[in-house]
Amino acid sequence: MAKLSDRLENLLIVSVEEYIRNATPIASGTLASRSDFSKSSATIRNDLKTLEQMGYLRQVHTSGGRVPTTMGYRAYVNKVLGEMNIKAGELSFAANTVSERVQSLPKIVEDLTQKISAAFNFPVVVKTKFATLHVVNVTLVPLVEGDTMILIKTSAGSLNGTLHTTEPLTDKQAEDASAALNTKVRGLTLREMMENLSNIAKTISQELSFFDELCQGISKQLERFIDTNINRNLNTIKLLEVPEYNDIERVRKISKAVSDDATMSKALDAEDTVVIGAEIDDQLLADSSIVKFNYNICGENVASIGLVGPDRIDYKQLIIALYALLSQTKEQRLLTDKTGGKNDEGKK
């Protein structure tokens, strides 16, 4: 990306903001009429042409105004994030305390997703990162008719599921299996626990004959926690209120992109805080952008959450609104760090 002079950079920033605000192609006359511009319409016209030649703007029609390109949006986003002191991948929110009543990780993520979805008109996509969470304790609890509940406590919260064995476990067997399992898996990530489970089963099965079958059920639960990791709320009705998506065909297009696990996973794994759709190399996202952030609990990255909207989205206001929304919840979770900063590393 070619470096811009201060004058051209300022013109680009103002041009993109004008386009975001009004959704009309940028014209030199419009910019010249602004009180904060001292240049003539002719000078601005030449500068806009230079920005077009450099790839930051493109002309819609031969005699019409210009609109930002992907490169133009990227330059604008980088400038905005720089002014807000947010570097690539650093937009994150941390919960240092989690109420005992809401320590179920899927429930925490679901509540947060619903909160964001209710506040914005855009699709919300969540990629959970449970695979990297570290195991603190595993508890097995016999239920009825061969069912057993598994409760996995991590430093970020808990996950639970139900598995089935041919013969129902007794309380003593469940207690012995829990103790044996904990000696092997404490401190491992959930993925490491899953990958090592077959070897663990071989070792412990020599002492606990029922343990091999039990581990098969545990393995399936771990796969569910780890592999079922993309959730979304399409917000289809509210999306129709966004000017860019007021035609059903565009809503269909963005909905298809949001529903594709591979596309969303790629976007949410990207390093940038803001992903311009065209950078994903997916035609369905060509005119869209994703503003994303990490949600951390007690130092553990629990999920990446993204808002998908048009590339003409008001990035600055959206990020400010996210900060305001996520810092107001104090009853169940603390969504700012101990020093009162904006993320878990004390960055603003």
N, C-alpha and C positions, 0 to 999 in steps of 0.2 A: 504494500500500500504506500503510494507516494506521499511524502511529508508535505503538509500544507503550510503556507505562510499564515501568520496570525490573522491577516485580513480575510484570506480565503476560508480559513477554519471558522472564523466568526460568521461569515456569510453562510457557510454550509449549515452550521448549527441553527441559525435563525431560519434558514430555508426549510430545514426538516421540521422544526417546531411549527412553522406556519402551515406546512402540509399536514402535520398531525392534528393541528387545531381545526383547520378548515376543510381538509380533504379535497382541495382544489389545486391544480398544478401551479407551481411557483412562477410568478411573473415579475420581471424587473420593476415594473411600475408599482406593483403592490409593495415591494420591499422599499422602493425609493420614497414612498409616502410615509413610511414609519419615521417617527420623530428621532429614533436613536440611530438613524443612518444619515450620514452627511454626504454620501456619494450620489452622483447623478444617476439617473435611470440608465444612461448609456454606459457608464462605468460598471454599474451592477450587471447590466446585460452581458458585457464582455467577461466579467468575472464568473457569471453563471455558465457561460460558454466554456470557460477554462475548466470549471468543475465538471462539466459534462465530458470534455475531452479526457479528463483524468479518470473518469469512470465513477464519479460520486453521484452524478445526476444523469437522467436520461430525458430526452424530449418526447412527449407523448405524441404530438403531431408536429409537422414541419413548422407551422407558424404558432404553435401553442406553447404553453408553459412547460416546466420541467418537474419531474418527480424524483424522489431519492431512489437510488439503486441499492442493492444489498450492501455494496461497499459504503454507500452513503449512510445507510442506517447503522452499519457497524462502527463507522467513525463517530457518529452521533452517540451511540450507546456507550462506547469506550470513554468518550468525553464526560457523559453524564455520570457514569459509574466512578470515574476518576474524581469528579467534583464531590461525590458522596463518599469518597474514600473506600470504595468497594472494589476489590480486585477480583480477577477471574475465580469463580468458584467460592467466593468468600461470603456470599449472602446466605447466612444461616441463623437459625434461632435455636436457643438452648433452653431446655427445661432442667433445672437442677433438682427439683423435688417433684415427685409424682405421688398423688394421694393413693393410699392403700385401696381406696374404692375403685380407682380407675387405672390400676397398674397393668391391666391386660393390654399388651402392645397393639394388637389389631383394633381394640376399642379406642385407644389413644389416637391412633392414626385416622380411624374412621371419624371421630369427633372433630379432629382438626380439618379433615377434608370437607366435612359438612359445613363447618364454620366458614371456610374460605369460599366454598361453592355458593353459600347464601349471600356472601358479600360482593361477589363479582359476577358479571354476565358471561364469563368465559369458561370453557371446559377446564376441569381440574384433573390432572393426571398424577398419580402417586406411584413411585417405585420404592417398595420397602427394601431395607438393607439388613434384614434379620440374619442373613447368612454370616455376617461379620460380627455379630454380637457374641460376647463371651459368657459361657455357662458359669453360673454361680452355684446352682443346686438343681438336682432332678428328684422329683417325688412321684412315686407310683401309688395310686389309690384304687383298690378293688371296688368295682361297682356291682352290677348284677349280671347274671347270665353270661359270664366270661368276658365282660367289658372291664377295661381298666383305664382310669384317667391318668394321663401323664402331664405333669406340671413342670415346665422348665423355667426356672428363674434366672434371668440375666441381670446385669447391673442396670439395664435400661428399663426393665419391666418383665412381665411374664407372658409365656405362651402356653396354651393347654390344648389337649386333644384327647380323643378316645380311641383306644385300640382294642382288638379282640384276640383272645387266645382260646384254644380248643377246650382246655380245662380252666375253670375260673381260678384266679389267684387267691390264696388266703392272705390275711393281713400280714402274717409272718413272712410269706414268700415275697410280698410286695415290699416289705421293709428291708429284707435281705437284698433283693434286686436293686433297690434304690441305693443302699449303702455301697454295694459292689460297683454299681455304675458310677457313682460319684467319685470313687477313688480313681477312675480312669478318665473322666470327662471334665472335671472342674478345671476352669481356665482355658479350655479349648473354645474355639468359635463353633457356632452351630454347624457350619460346613465341615470343619475338621472333625467334629463329633460324628457327623453322618458318614464321612469318608473312612473313619476308623472303626465304625461300629461292627463290621463283620469280624475284624481281628479281635476286638474287645469281646465279642460273643464267644469266639473260640476259646478264649482264656477263661471266661467266667462260667461257660457251659460245663466245664469239667467239675465245677463245684455246685452249680445250680442247673439241674437238668432241663428245666423249663425255660432257661434264659434265651436259648437260640430262637425259639418261636417268638418270644417277647420282643427281641431285638428287631425281628422282621416288621412287627407292628410299629415299633419306635422309628424305624427307618422311613416308613411311609409317612408318618407324622412330620418328620424332619423335612422330607421332600415337599410336603404341603406348605410348611412354614417358609421354606427357601425358594421354591420354584414358582409358587403362585404369588408373584410379587408385583404385578402391575394392576392397579385399580384406577378407575376413572369415574368422573361424574360429568356427563356430556353437557348438561345445562342447555339442551336444545331449544327450549322455549325462550329462555332468556337470551340465547345467542342471536335469535331473530331480531332482537332490539338493537344489536350492533349494526351500524350502517353498512359495513362491509359484508355482513352476512344476512342482509334482508332479503336475499333471494335463496329459495330453498335448495337450489343446485349447489351453491357455495356451502351451505350448511351441511349438505350431504357429503361434499368433498372433505370438509374439515373433520366431520364426524368419522369418516372412513379412516383418515390419517390418525386421529386420536384413538381409534379402536384397534390399530395395528400395534401389537406388542413390540415388535422389532424396531419400528420407527420411533416409538415413544421411549423405548429403552435406550436407544442411541442418543436421543435428544437429552434425556435426563442424566446420562453418563458423561455428557460433554463437559469440558472444564469451564466453559464460559457461563457466567451468571445469566446472560441473555443469549439465546440461540436464535439467530435469524433463520427462518425456515429454509431459504434457498441454500444455506450452508449444510443442511442435512442431506442434500442431493435426493430429495423426494418431491416429485411434482405436486403431490397433494398438499405439501406444506409450502409451496413456492411463494405464496403471498402472506405467510403467517410468521409469527415469532413465539418463542416460549420464554417466559420469565420464570426462572426456577430458583429454589433455595433448598438447603439441607436442613432437616429437622433433627436435632441432637438431644439426647437425654443422658445426663451424667457422663458426658464425654464420648458417648457411643452414637454413631450416625445411624439413626433409625429409618429414615426415609429421605428421598429426594422428591420434592413436590413442584409441579410446574403448572403455570397458567398459560393456556394456548389462546392467542388472539391474533388480530391482523398485524402485519408489519408496521402499520400506521398507528400502533398503540401508543398511548402516552406513558412511556417507560418510567419517566421520573415520578409522575404522580402515582403510578401503580406500585412502585417500590415503596414510596412514602406511605401509601395506604396499607400495604402489607405490614410495614413496621408498626403502624398505629394499631392495626387489627391484632397482631400477634403479641403485642406488648401489653394489651389491656386485660388479658385473662390471668387472674391471680388466685382465684379460689381453688382450682384443681391443679394448675400447672404454673410454674414461673417461666415465662418465655423470654426472659432476658438474663444475662449472666450476673454473677454476684456483684460485679463492679458497676452494674447499671448500664453496661454497654449494649451494643446492638446484636452481638452474636457471642458464641461461646468462647471466643478467643479475645474478647474485649475490644474488637474492632468496631468502629462506627460505620 
